[in-house]
Amino acid sequence: MINFPNWFEMTAQHNFEKFVPDGGRALQLGVFTGDATEWLINHNWTVIDVDTWEGSGDEHSNINFDEVARYYDLRFRDNAAVFPVRSTTQDYLCCQQRYDKERFDFIYIDADHHAKSVLEDAVLSYPLLKVGGLMAFDDLRWEAPSGKTLDKPFLAIQAFATIYMDRMEQICGNSQAWFKKIA
């Protein structure tokens, strides 16, 4: 078996333990091997996982995403609480808004880290979040290998927080940014 990094355990698990209650409906944008998925289903969540399982840039050039996808599939193939969707996040979110009006209690944004993609994920998923629901962004302070500002999530998260300040309350801002929808 291939040993993949568990970034969830390193950077996110402590926030999940602090902020995520047991049970609900979650949307995860960017999945990798499904470590956050496993945590959620162990806490009685139904999870829709959206990922291309192709990586998102040079920072992942040393990772075999065919192996990542196989590993994920082996972990969750028989789990009725997990619904994998192989798609870009923007394609999924556009269809979700148009055809499926179900709402989520928790949305976790950890897909393509380029600022433009992070902002699109946030804006497109916001209408799908229930009032009182949580939206979390991974890698708030992540440094892109390119060093370019537009390749980092921070700018997008800051823009989203500013624009939606009357609708979202920030509840955490360590290595991640967590918000609660208030309107």
HUNORSUL-V450591 format. One record per residue. N is the residue number from 1. SS is DSSP state (A for helix, B for strand, O for the rest). PHI is phi in whole degrees, 0 to 359 (999 if undefined). OMEGA is omega in whole degrees, 0 to 359 (* if undefined). Layout:
n = {N/N}
ss = {SS/SS}
phi = {PHI/PHI}
omega = {OMEGA/OMEGA}
//
This chain:
n = {1/2/3/4/5/6/7/8/9/10/11/12/13/14/15/16/17/18/19/20/21/22/23/24/25/26/27/28/29/30/31/32/33/34/35/36/37/38/39/40/41/42/43/44/45/46/47/48/49/50/51/52/53/54/55/56/57/58/59/60/61/62/63/64/65/66/67/68/69/70/71/72/73/74/75/76/77/78/79/80/81/82/83/84/85/86/87/88/89/90/91/92/93/94/95/96/97/98/99/100/101/102/103/104/105/106/107/108/109/110/111/112/113/114/115/116/117/118/119/120/121/122/123/124/125/126/127/128/129/130/131/132/133/134/135/136/137/138/139/140/141/142/143/144/145/146/147/148/149/150/151/152/153/154/155/156/157/158/159/160/161/162/163/164/165/166/167/168/169/170/171/172/173/174/175/176/177/178/179/180/181/182/183}
ss = {O/O/O/O/O/O/A/A/A/A/A/O/A/A/A/A/A/A/A/O/O/O/O/B/B/B/B/B/B/O/O/O/O/O/A/A/A/A/A/A/A/A/O/O/B/B/B/B/B/B/B/O/O/O/O/O/O/A/A/A/O/O/O/O/A/A/A/A/A/A/A/A/A/A/A/A/O/O/O/O/O/B/B/B/B/B/O/O/A/A/A/A/A/A/A/A/A/A/A/O/O/O/O/B/B/B/B/B/B/O/O/O/O/O/A/A/A/A/A/A/A/A/A/A/A/A/O/O/B/B/B/B/B/B/B/B/B/O/O/O/O/O/O/O/O/O/O/O/A/A/A/O/A/A/A/A/A/A/A/A/A/A/A/O/O/O/O/B/B/B/B/B/B/O/O/O/B/B/B/B/B/O/O}
phi = {999/281/260/262/295/255/296/302/296/287/236/237/305/299/287/301/297/278/249/269/286/285/79/149/241/241/240/244/257/95/235/57/269/94/295/292/302/301/300/297/293/290/244/68/260/263/232/258/255/244/200/274/53/235/81/218/147/298/295/248/296/268/254/273/285/295/291/300/297/298/299/302/301/297/293/237/300/252/259/288/266/240/236/282/231/271/194/289/294/295/298/297/295/297/292/300/294/283/248/241/267/295/246/248/272/209/234/246/255/209/264/307/272/295/308/301/292/297/296/299/301/293/294/288/271/309/296/272/267/293/299/92/282/251/236/238/247/275/62/306/252/296/259/294/304/288/79/281/302/288/264/247/294/309/301/293/296/297/296/300/299/290/292/258/300/272/237/228/251/284/246/200/208/265/282/230/240/239/228/245/285/249/205}
omega = {179/180/180/176/177/180/178/181/183/190/190/189/180/178/176/181/183/191/188/178/176/171/177/181/185/172/179/180/188/192/187/184/177/179/176/177/180/179/182/182/175/177/170/177/166/190/168/181/180/179/172/188/177/185/183/175/184/182/180/186/181/182/177/185/171/177/177/181/178/179/178/181/178/181/192/187/182/184/184/181/184/180/180/177/178/186/167/180/181/177/179/184/177/178/181/181/184/191/186/184/177/182/183/175/183/175/181/185/183/182/178/186/178/186/181/181/179/180/177/178/182/183/181/181/181/180/181/181/177/171/185/180/182/172/181/176/175/170/179/185/182/178/179/177/180/184/183/180/182/177/184/178/188/183/180/180/178/179/179/181/180/183/184/185/179/182/183/176/179/182/181/177/176/175/177/174/181/182/173/180/182/178/*}
//
